[in-house]
């Protein structure tokens, strides 16, 4: 099979999954005729999609593609085969499911790391308004002091988007026509979401059900837009897609693309602003007439990094060990120091049939990509490594 015909079959296979679960196709910017063909076809049979994925994996070595493209497609066809078998009702262990989707093997975190993170947070947080406040109560009280007033959220979003965009364009050039539009939505299991529309345009939705905090907003904008998801989509469209790599026009949930993208986006603020991002953010808030302790926010963020695996541990408890929702909510409250409401919001995400394994993209993505970037010294070399993440069709095994 010629390479173009092979990629066309891959695209048709991936697009078919959106007929099984709306939202499985996160973004598609390729030939609209393929989308129409998929939408007008009879509803796909999951077992048939599994057979197609297996067949394409077998035919891939003879497709005449570069080693880099072959590795990318092989990892994604493996993920699609697993998704198809899940839709068909196969009983696949959660750890095996995550490995097939995201090209990583997961293990439980270490509660000693969580205890150490708690000790660091305890030393940083104000003592609270009275004796006997737990660490979780003190953290939640501090977070309330950081809540952005609802009527100021839009201007804060615009201020950080503009500042980050300027920084990104100076280091990682973007097409002049690129743009991001922001909207506030509700009743979603996530805090923010990038909808890439093609032609260098994104719509970023911010969840109004969750109070937006000053320390989190710069990270959210960096994650969803500059230099995170929007920037990656733009540069891959201008580079890989323009060079004929049609498989990059399709972005699918529960594939290695997601782990690479989420790891990149979670590291985006540090990559573009670097150490001292707290004071940088403090100055922007000050220009808006808002008080923010950027140095404390950065210190708390560093301490909280020790709790990285808590949410993945919660997914393992729920899906691998069969623990109840109440048990998992209690686990989240204990170790992530979250409020009951935020723990239930996290549990909603972990319980979604489509998103249940997705938490590993944040945990393992941050860990893998962060470790890989840290091998290069801060400065030009690390910026060049981050540029590779933006521009190249890498998968987790490429970095390992």
N, C-alpha and C positions, 0 to 999 in steps of 0.2 A: 504494500500500500504506500502511495506517495505521501510525503510529509503533510502537504496541504489537506489531502483527503483524510489523513489520520486526525489532524487537529480538528477538522470539521466534525468528525464522529465524536471526538471528545467533547466538543462544545454541545452537540445535540444531547449527549448523555447527561452532562451536567445540568443543562436547562430542563431536562425532563424531571429532575428532582423537585423543581418548584411546583410541579403538578401534584406531587405527593404531600408536600408541606410548603405552604406559601411562606416565603422568607428564606428558603434554603439558598436561593440565588441572591446573594447580597448585592452584587452589581454585575451588569452586563452591558458592554459598550460596543459589541461587535455587530455583525451583519444582522439587521432586524428581520430579515427573511427567516433566519434560523429560529428566532424567537416565535415568529408567527407560525412556522411549521410545527413547532413543539406545542403551541397553544391549540392548534387546530387538529392535532393528532388524537387518537383515542387515549384515554387515561393510561399511563404506563403501569406495567405489572412489576412490582419490586424485584421478583426473582429474575425477570428478564433483564432488568438493569444490572443486577449482579453478574449475570452471564456475560453481558456486553462489557462490563468493566474488566472481567477476567480475560476475555478474548483480546481486548485492546492491550492489556498488559503483556500478553503473549506475543502480540504482533509488534509491540513497541520497538524492540531492538532492530527490526528490519525497516523502520519507518524513515531512516535517513536523517535523523535529527542529531544535533550536537549533543555531547555528553551532558552538558548543563541542562538542556531542555528535556533530554531523556530522563534524567534523575528527577526533575520537577514533575513530569507527567506520570512517572511510575509511582511516586509517592501519593499523588492525587488520585490516581486510579485505584490504588489500594484503599484509600479513604472512602471513595465512592462505593467500592464493593462492600465495605463494612456497613455503610449507611443503608445500602440496598438490602442487605441481609437483616439489619435491624428493622427496617420497614416491613420485611417479609415475615417477621416474627421470630427470627432466630434468637436463641438465648446466648448472648455474648457477654462475658464478664466485663465489668466496668473498666478495669485496668487494661484489658486487651482492647476494649473499645477506644479508650483514649489513645493508646499506642498506635492503633490503625488510623485513627483520624489525624493525629498531630505529629507522628514520627518521634514520639518521646515515651519513655517509660517512667511512670510515676510511682512514688513511694510515700508513706506517711512522713510528716514532718517530725521534728524533735521538740517535745514539750519543754525541754530545758532551754531551748532557744526562745520559746515564748515567755518563759519566766524571766529570762535575762532582759528581753524587750520590755516587760512590765517594770522591772527594776529601773531601767533607763528612763522610762516614761514617768515613773514615780518621782524620780529626782528632778525632772524638768517641769512638771506641772505645778501650778499654784496649789497651795494646801486646801483651798476651798473655803466656803463660808462658814463652816462649822466643823466640830469634831465628829469623827466617825464616818466621814464620806469615803466610800470605796474608791478605788482607782478608776473604775468605770464611770462612776458618778462625777468624779473630778474631770475626766476627759470629756464627758458629755457636757459638763458645765462650761468648760473651755471652748468647746465647739460652738456652743450657743452664742458666745461672745464674738464669734467669727461669721455668723450668718449674714449674708448679704441681703439687705432689705429688698423685697420683691420689686419695688418700684425703681430700684437702682441696678437691677441685674442686667438689663439690656445694655446700659452704657458701660458697665464693667466688662461685659463680654466683648463689646466693640473695642474698648481700649486695649484689652489684652490681645485680641485678634490682630489689631493693627500693629501693635508693638512686635508681636511674634512674627507676623508676616514680613515686616521690614528686616528683621534679623535673618529670617530664612532666605529671603530673596538675595541678601548680600553674600550668602555662603553657598546655597543650593539654588541656582537660578530656576525660575518657573516661567511658563508662558505668560505673556503680558495679559492674555484674556482670562487667566484663572480667577476664580472668585468663590467665596463661601457665603451662603445665606444661613442665618440662624433662626430657629423657631423654638417656641416653648410648647411642650406637649405634656400629657399626663397619662396615668394608668399604664406605665411601662415597667418592665423588670430591670431596666438599666438606668444609669444616670445620664448618659449621653450616647448619641449614635450618629455615625456619618453615613449619609446616603450619597454615594458617588453617582453623578448623573451623566458622566461623560463630557467630552469637550472641555475638560479642565474646570468643571463646576461641581460643587458639593452643596448639599443641604445638611446642616448639623442640627439635630434635635436635642434639646436639653429638657430633662424630666423635671416638671414642676412639683411632682409628689415628694421629691427629696429637697430639703433645704440646701441651697448652694452656699458653701463656706468659702471664705476668702483664701484660705490656704489651698483649697482644692481647685478653684476656678482656673488659675494659670495652667495647672497640670491638665485639666480637662480640655482647654482650648488647644494646648500643645498636642495632646493625645489625638483629638478629633481632626485638627486642621493643620497647624504649623509647628513643627515639621512632621506631624504624625500622618494619619490616614489620608487626608486630602493631598498632602505633599507627595506621599508615596504613589497614590493613584495617578497624579498629574505627571510625575517623572517617569513612571512606567508606561503611561500612555504615549508620552512624547518620545520615549526611548525604545523600549522593547516592542510595543505594539506597532510603532511607526517602522520598525525594522523587520516586521513580518511575523512576530511571535504571537499569533492569534490566540493562543491559549491564555494569554494575559488579559484578554478582554473579558474574561469570566472570573468572578470572585465568589467562591462557594463557602457556605458555613460548614464547619466540621471537616476542614482540610488543613494540611500544613500551612497553607497561605495564612490562615487565621492566627496560628501561633507566631509566625514571623511578624505579621502586621501588628498584633497586640503587644508583643515584646518590644518592637520598634517604637510604638506609640507610647508605651509606658516609660520609655527611656528618653522620650522626645524633649522634655523640658530641660533635663540635665545636659542633653546633647547640644542644644542650641543656646542655652543661657549658662549652664555649668554651675559650679559651686558659687554660692552667693545669689542664687535665684530668689531667695527670700527677701533680701534687701532691694533687689531689682523690682520685685512685685510691690514691696512697701512704698517705693517712690511713685509707682503708677497709681496705687490706691490713694496716696497723699494728694496727688493731682486732682483726684475725684472728691477730695474732702472726707476720705474714710481712713480711720486709724487701723493699722495692721502691724503686728510685731513679726516682721519677716524673719528675723534671726531665730526666734523661738519656733516659728513654723517649720523652718528648715531642720532644726534640731529634732523636733518631734517627728518629722517625716523620716529622718535617718533612724531614729529609735524604732519607729513602727515597721521599718523594713524587716525586722526580725520576726514579724507576724505574717510574713508573706504566704506561708503554706497553710495558714489556718483555714481559709475558705476551701482549698483543695482537700484538706483533711475532712472537712464537713461533707464534701461530695463523696468521699470514700466511705464515711460512716453511713450516709444515706443509701448509696447505690451498691456498695461492695459488701457492707456488713449488715445491711437491713435494719438500721436503727430508725426509730420513729422521728417524725418531724419535730416533736417536742424535745426529744433528746438532742437533735442536731441544732435546734434554735438555742438551747441551753449551752451547748458547746461553743457556738458562735459568740454568745454573750460573754461567756467566761474568758475565752482566749483573745477574741478580737476587740473586747471591751465595748461592744456595740450596744445600743439601746435595744429593747425588745422589738420596737418597730423596725429598726434597721436590720436586725437579725431576721425578721420575718420577710423583709424585702429581699435579702440575700437568699433566703430559703426558697422564695418564689422563683428566682432565677435558677437555682440549683435543681428545682423540681420540674422545670419546663422540659417536655420531651425533646424539643429541638436544641435547647441550650444547656442541658444538664451536664455535659462533659466540658463545656466551653470554658469553665473557670480555669482549667489547666492551661489555656492559652496565655492567661495573664501570669500565672505562677511560674510555669516552666519557660514561657517566652521571656519574661524579665530575667530569670536566672540564667538561661542559656545565652541570650543576646548580650546581657549585661556583662557576663564573664568574658565573652568574646571581645566586646568593645574594650574592656578594661585591660586587655593584653597590650593595647596600644597606649602610649603616653598621651595625656591631655594636650590638645593642640591640633596641629595639622594632621598628624597621623590618625588620631581618633576621629576627626571630622571625615577623613577619607574612608575610614571603616564604616561610619554611619552612612556615608554616601553609597557604599556598596549595598547596604540594606535597602536603601531607597530605590536603587537602579537595577539590581540583579535578581534573577529568578531563583533565589536561594531557598533551601528547605533546611529543617533542623539538622539532618545528617550532614549537610554541606559544612555547617559550622563545627560540628563535632569532629 
